[in-house]
Amino acid sequence: MKGAYFFLMAILFYGLASYLATLSSQMVVKITSVLLLIAISFFFMAVAHFLLSLFRVTDERKKNLLLTAKTLVFLFIFVEMVLRWTGLCQTYSEKSWGGYAWTTAQSCMDSWFFTRDPNSTITADAKEFKFHRRTNTLGLSDMEIPPKKAGAIRIIALGDSFTEGVGVSYDSTWVNKLGTSLNQQYPELHFSMVNAGVGGSDPVYEYMLFQEKLIQHSPDLVLMVMNGSDVAEIAHRGGFERFNPDGTTGSGRVSWEWIYASNHIVRGVMHVLLGYNHYLVPVKEMEARKSLFVENVLDITERMSRLSVNKDFRVLYVIHPLLADFMVQDYGEPKMLALRDSLTQRGLSFLDLRAVFENKNISNFDEAQPFYWPIDQHFNQRGYDFFCMAVRDEILRKNWFVGAEKRTVQR
């Protein structure tokens, strides 16, 4: 009788946790974590009473078996607490700003466009910094895009959180500082910057956003920024096949992600014993998917080249290192090396920020660390200033901007 009671209670708490998990909020993760622990505790007790009902045992053995079940419950909770305290199974988002970022929510969406909520306030509340920003009607962390003035030079920057400027205030992003620097360099021209960087995005999402919503703003120069995180993002989400005809993306969420989000023991089992990564994909499968990264990016460059001819703008691709890349000789992700080689072979304009660091005698982890936040690992102000100057110098080196009387980009 008690076994049935414990079993029903386990189902009840598990069901409640499963239902609440559909809300996908940070508070819900905390609640489901507790509910799942309670459900597992009831399950252990249910199994113990079920075993007692199958065999006729002495009171002493019955007492020992129940004590064992209670010990397992305590041990399970203790290990869970230790894993949480040590952070061994924490995701990047939990280490940086203390919250779980739902992986499948970024690959399976109700829209083709990976942006923030339009006209809202977003807060970068990390352990090392805190900034507030407003999004515009497109869901970008920027001001509303004004009509382009006659003779103005419009630059649109596409990228992820490094382009959005996570880690510094709105005015201090490399995109805004680039506009200020170019206007100082060319006082006779007016440079209008559009920051289309969105944290968590990737080049495929970025191209679709540009093609469908940003190209109408008449860019003269497009900066497409990429780093090693894009390799895994595209491997996880796919290329342009991710866009469904009905306006959605992806092929369905992982139904059990809420369990992974709620319990660190489950994470350890998934990573160590079952070979899954934090994208909830088997590591071997992810490595196979990564083989398509360069192909997908080159597909983007071909599409962008056709658009640039039709709409008369230039494109500069920028690849930059993550802090972890400085722990090795070059980029830690081999596909970034392959991408760099492919961009070179195709004669596409690109800037390799790792090479710029190297030219400044910044080649190892200790030398690069002052440019990044230690925990969050985005650029700090010094890093974004370095980024800005590197892009500015590359634009000046190419001499794309001519005399004030032409007020245009040299084709």
N, C-alpha and C positions, 0 to 999 in steps of 0.2 A: 504493500500500500504506500509506504513512504517512498519507495523507488519510483512509483508512478507519479507521485506528487513532485518529487525533485525533477523528474523528466519533463513534466508539464511546465514547471517553472522555468526550466532551461529553454524550452521552446518559446515560452512567453517572452522572456527577456531577449532572446535571440531575434524573435520576430519584431519586437519593438525597436531594437537596434537597427535591424535591416530596414525598417520603414523610415526611421528618422534619417538614415544615411542618404536617402534620396534627396534631402535638402542640401547636402554638400556644403555646409558652412563650417567655420572653424569651431564654433561652439558645439555644433552637432558632433564633430569628431571627438571632442572631449566627453560628451555624454555617451556616445556609442562605445567609447573605450571602457567606461565604467560598466555599462550594460553588458558588454561582451564578457568582461571578467566575471560578472555575476552569473551569466549564462553558463560559462565554462565551469564555474564552481558548482553550480547545481548539477551540471552534467557529471562531474566526478562523483558527487554524492549519489546520483541516480545509478551510475554503473556499480558503485559499491553495494547498494541495496539490492540491485538486480542479481549480483553474484551471490549475495546472501540468500536470496530466494531460491536459487538453483541448487544450493548445497546445504545439507544439514550440518551445521557447525556448532561447536560449543560457544558458550557466552564469551569465553575468553578470546577465542578466535574472531568472533563477531566484533568484539570490542577492538581488537588489533586491526581488523580490516577497515573499520570505520575511522580509526586513528590514522591509518595509512592514507585513506582518501582525503582526510582533512589536512594531512601533511602535504600531499600533492597539491591541494588547493593553495595552501600557504606558500609552497615552493614556487608554484606557477606565478602567483602574484608577486613574490619576492624577485624572481628573475625578470619579470616585466618591469618592475620598478628600477632594478639595476640597469637594464638596457636603456631605459628612458633617462636615468641619471647620467650614465656614461656617454649617451649619444651615439652608441655604436651603430644603431640602425636608423639614425635620423636621416631624413632627406635633406637636400640642399636648402629648401625653403624653410624647413624647421630650424636648421642651424643658423640661417641668416636672420629671419624675422619671426621665428617661433610658430609658424603656421604651416599646415599641410596643404600643398598645392595639388589639386586633383589632376592626375596625369591624363586620364582619358577625357576629361572635360575640355582639354586643349586640342584633342585630335578628333573629337566627335561633337560638332557644334550645329546649331540651328541656322548658321550663316556661313557664307564663304569668307567673311571678313574677320580677321583676327585683330580686334581692337578693344579698347577699354569701353566702359559704358559711356555713351555720349553725355555731355553737359553734366559731369559729375565731379566730385572731389575724390582724388585718390591719395592715399597716404603711404609713403615708403617708411615703414616703421620697423627698421632693422635694429639690431643690437648696437650698431656703431653709428647710426645716423637716423634722422627723422625729418622728412620733408613732405609738404602738402602741395598738390598740384590740381589744377582744373583741366578737364578735358574739353575739347571743342565738339561741335556737332558731328564730326566724323569719328569721335572716340579717340582722338590723338591727344597726347600731352603737350599741347601747343595752343597758341591763340587761334582765333578764327582766321582762316586763310583769306586775306583781302584780295580784291581784284588786282590783277597785275597792272602796274603803271607802265605807261609808254616808256620804252628805253630801259626798263628795269631788268635785272638779271635774277631769275628765280632758280634757286637750288633746292631740290627735294632730297632729303636723306632718308633712306630706307634701312631698317635694321631691327635689332632686338633691344634688350634693356640697355646695352652699352650705347646705342644710339639715342634711345629715349633719355638716357642720362641718369640711371639709377645710381644713387650714391652722392649726388649733389643737388643743389636747388635748380629750379627751372632756368634761371638766368645764367647758370654756370655750366650748362651742358656744352659739349664740344661743338654741337650744331650752332647754338646761339653765339658762342665765342668766335666761331668761324665767320659768321656773318659780320660781326663787329670788326674782326681783323681785316676781312676783305674790303669792307667799306672804308677802313682807314688806309688800306693800300691803294684803293681806287676811289678817292673822294669824289671824283666826277661821276661815278656810277652809283646806282642804288641796288644793293643786294638784298633780296627778299628770301629768307630761309623758311623752309617747312620741315619740321621735325616729325617724320612719320615712323619713328622707332616705337616699337611696342614690346614690352618685356614678354618673353616666351614665344615670340613669333619666329619665323624662319623664312628663307628666301622665297619659297613657293607662296606662302601666305602674302608676303610683302609684294611680290610681283602682281598677284591678283588684286590687291588693294590699289596698287599703282595704276594698273590697266583700267580698272572699273571706276575708280573714284578720284584719283589724284592727277591723272594725265590731263584732265580738263583744266587744270590750273597752270598750264603752259610752262613747263619747266625748260630751262636752258641747259641745266646740268643735273643729272641724277647720280647720287652717291649710293651704291648698294654695299652695305657693310656685312661681313661674314666672319664667323669665328668657329672654333672647334665644336661648340655646342650645337651648331646647325647640322653637323654630321649625324648626330644621334636623333635630333628632332625630325629630320627628313626621313631617316631610317624608320623611325617610329610611325610617322604620319603618312609617309609616301609622297609621291610627286603630285602631278596635276590630276591623277586619278582619284585623289581624295575628294575632289569637288563633285558632288552629286547633282544630277539634273534638277532636283527639286529645291536646290538652294542650300542644302545642308552639306556638311563635310563628314567624312569617316563612315565606318560601317558598323558602328555599335560599340558601346562602352563595355569595359570589363566589369561584369556584374559583382564580382567579389572584391573590388578595389576598396570598398568601405571596411572590409575585414583587415586588409593590409594597412589601411590608414589608421585603424583603431588599435592594432596590437603589434607591439615590437617583436614579440616572440614569433609571431606569424611571419614577420618580415625576415627575421633571421633564418627561419626554415626555408622560406622562398629563395633567399639569396644563396645560402650555404649548401643546403641539401638538394634543392630543386633547380638551382642554376638560373634563376630569374634576376633581371636587373630592376632598377627603380622605375623603369617604364612599364613594368609588368610583362616583359617579353623575355623569353629564354635568351641567354647571352649568345649562344651559337646562332640562333635565328637573327638576332640583332646584327651580328657581325656579317651575316650573309646579306642583310638588307643594306648595310653600309656600302657595299660594293657598288650600289646604284647612285651614290651621292654625287659623284662628279658628273655622271650622265644627266642627272636631274638639274644640276646647276648649269651645265652647258646648254640644256634645253631652255633654261631661263635666259641665258645670255643671247641665244638665237632669237627668242621672242623679243627681248629688249632691243636687239639690234634692228629688227624690222620696225619696231615702234619708233626708234630714234630717227630712222630715215624718214618715216612717214610724218612724224610730228616735229622733226628738226630740233633734236636736243642731243647732248653728249652724255656718255655714261662713264663713270669711274668706279671700278670695283675696289673695295678696300677689305683686306683680310688682316685681322689683328690677333695677337696671342692672348690667351687666358693666362692667369698667373701660373697655373700648373704646367703650362708649356715651357716655362723657364727652368723646370726641373730636368729637362732633357736638352739635347743639342739643338734641336729645331722644334717644329711643332710636334706635340706629343701624339696628335691624331694623324696617322699616315695619309688619310684622305685629304687633309689640308695641303699636304705636300703635293699630292697628285693634282689637286685643283690648281695650285700655283703653277705647276708645270703646264697644265692644259691652258690656262689663261695666257701664259707666255707663248705657247705654240700657236695659239689663235691670234696673236697680235692684239689682244684686248688691253685697253688701258686699265692698269691696276696698281695699287699701292700695297706693299707688304710692310706692315707696321713692325713686324719682327725684325726685318732688315734695318729699319730706321733705328730701333733700339740697339741693334748690334753696332751700327755706325756711331752711336753715342757711347759705345763701350758698356752697354747694359746687356749682358749676355747670360747671367745666371740668376737663380732664384733670389739670392740675397740682394743683388743689385736691382732687381725688378720690384721687389716687395714694397718699397716706398711709394710706388705708383698705384698700388691696389689697397683696398680695405682688406685687412688680414682674414677676417671671418667671412664677410660677404663675398669678397674676391671680385667685386666690380672695381673699376677705376675709382680712385679718389680724385680730389680736385687736381692734384699734380698730374695724375694719369690722363685726365680728360684734357688738361691744358697741353700735354705732350701730343695727344691725339689730334687736337685742333691744329697745332703748329705743323704737324707732319702732313695733314691733308692740305692745309694752306700752302705749304712749300711745294707740294706736288702740283697743285693747281697753277701756282706761279711759274714753276719750272716748265710746265707744258705751254705756258703763254697763251692760254685759251682766251683770255680777256684782252681785247684790243682797245684802241683809243676811245675816248668819251664821245667823240662825234659819231661813232658807229652804234654805240649803245647796244651791243649785241655780243654774242659769243662767236668767235671766229670758227668757221666750219672747215 
